[in-house]
Amino acid sequence: MQAKAYIFKKEGHFKMARKKIIAGNWKMNKTPSEAVALVNELKPLVANEDVDVVFCVPAIDIIPAMEAAKGSNICIGAENMYFEESGAYTGEISPAMLTDAGVKYVVLGHSERREYFAETDETVNKKVLKAVSYTHLTLPTIA
């Protein structure tokens, strides 16, 4: 599910209106089975045609959470992405991996990544540029 843009004509001008997005990341919480249970619990509470809800979950939870969210207004995003396509980057996840899984949202530049993993403006910029090249709708955070 992707945010849709609508064009409205008002007083001779075109105005873009976007569907609202409410997003949050789960940090390093929830096992895959716990993620499925939480998505199922939250589905009826966040059901709303006017809003896309995005849960950015740990990488191991992406596939099961996406399955649980099917048919709802919940989209599943990633909490991180590396800027390289492939290689000896143990533990990282590439944009191609996320795209193949159906991920359209990824949080980049989070303050915790900067503090604990020494991410810099330069590395965050590389990630954002790579994400945009894959047409991900990034959710960059201001740190």
C-alpha positions in Angstrom: 0.0 0.0 0.0 1.4 3.4 -0.9 0.4 6.9 0.0 -1.8 8.3 -2.8 -1.7 11.8 -4.0 -4.9 13.6 -5.2 -5.1 16.8 -7.2 -7.8 19.3 -6.4 -8.5 22.4 -8.4 -9.2 25.5 -6.2 -9.5 29.0 -7.6 -7.6 28.2 -10.8 -4.7 26.5 -9.0 -3.9 22.8 -8.6 -3.2 21.7 -5.1 -1.7 18.4 -4.0 -3.2 16.6 -1.1 -1.7 13.5 0.3 -3.1 10.7 2.4 -2.0 11.1 6.0 0.6 8.6 7.3 1.0 7.7 11.0 4.3 5.8 11.5 6.2 4.4 14.4 9.2 2.1 14.9 9.3 -0.9 17.2 13.0 -0.7 17.9 14.5 -4.0 19.0 11.2 -5.3 20.4 8.9 -8.2 19.4 9.8 -11.7 18.2 8.1 -12.7 14.9 5.2 -14.4 16.7 4.8 -11.4 19.1 4.8 -9.0 16.1 2.0 -11.0 14.4 0.0 -10.9 17.6 0.4 -7.2 18.0 -0.5 -6.4 14.4 -3.6 -8.5 14.8 -4.5 -6.7 18.0 -4.0 -3.3 16.5 -5.7 -3.8 13.2 -9.2 -3.0 14.3 -8.0 -0.1 16.5 -6.3 1.7 13.6 -8.7 0.9 10.8 -9.3 4.2 8.9 -9.6 4.7 5.1 -8.1 8.2 5.4 -4.9 7.2 7.0 -2.1 4.7 6.3 -0.5 3.3 9.4 3.1 2.3 9.1 4.8 0.0 11.6 8.6 -0.1 11.1 9.6 -3.3 12.6 12.9 -5.3 13.2 14.1 -7.0 10.0 13.2 -10.5 11.3 9.6 -9.4 11.8 9.0 -7.8 8.3 7.6 -10.9 6.5 5.3 -12.2 9.2 4.1 -8.7 10.1 3.3 -8.1 6.4 1.3 -11.3 6.2 -0.6 -10.3 9.4 -1.3 -6.8 8.0 -2.8 -7.9 4.7 -6.2 -6.4 3.9 -5.8 -3.6 6.4 -4.5 0.0 6.2 -1.3 -1.1 8.0 1.9 -1.0 6.0 5.1 -2.6 7.3 8.3 -0.8 7.0 12.0 -1.4 7.9 13.9 0.3 10.7 17.2 0.5 8.8 18.8 -0.1 5.4 22.4 -0.2 4.2 23.4 1.8 1.1 25.3 -1.0 -0.6 23.6 -3.5 -3.0 25.4 -6.5 -1.6 28.7 -7.5 -0.1 30.5 -8.5 3.1 28.3 -6.3 5.4 27.4 -8.8 8.1 24.0 -8.1 9.6 23.0 -5.4 7.2 19.9 -5.4 4.9 20.1 -4.0 1.3 17.5 -2.0 -0.5 17.0 -4.8 -3.0 16.2 -7.2 -0.1 13.6 -4.7 1.3 12.1 -4.1 -2.2 11.8 -7.8 -2.9 9.9 -8.3 0.4 7.5 -5.5 -0.6 8.7 -2.9 1.8 7.9 0.7 0.8 9.0 2.6 4.0 12.3 2.7 5.8 13.4 4.8 8.8 16.8 6.4 8.1 18.9 8.7 10.3 17.4 7.8 13.6 19.2 9.3 16.6 19.8 5.9 18.1 21.6 4.7 15.0 23.8 7.8 15.2 24.5 7.4 18.9 25.1 3.6 19.1 26.4 2.8 15.6 28.2 6.1 14.9 26.1 6.9 11.8 26.9 10.3 10.4 25.2 12.8 8.1 27.3 11.4 5.3 26.2 7.7 5.8 22.6 8.8 6.3 22.7 10.8 3.1 24.0 7.7 1.2 21.2 5.7 2.6 18.6 8.3 1.7 19.9 8.6 -1.8 19.9 4.8 -2.2 16.4 4.5 -0.8 15.0 7.2 -3.1 16.6 5.4 -6.1 14.6 2.4 -5.2 11.4 4.6 -4.9 11.1 3.8 -1.2 9.1 6.4 0.6 11.7 7.1 3.3 10.9 8.3 6.7 14.1 10.2 7.6 14.3 11.3 11.2 15.8 14.5 12.4 18.6 13.8 14.9 
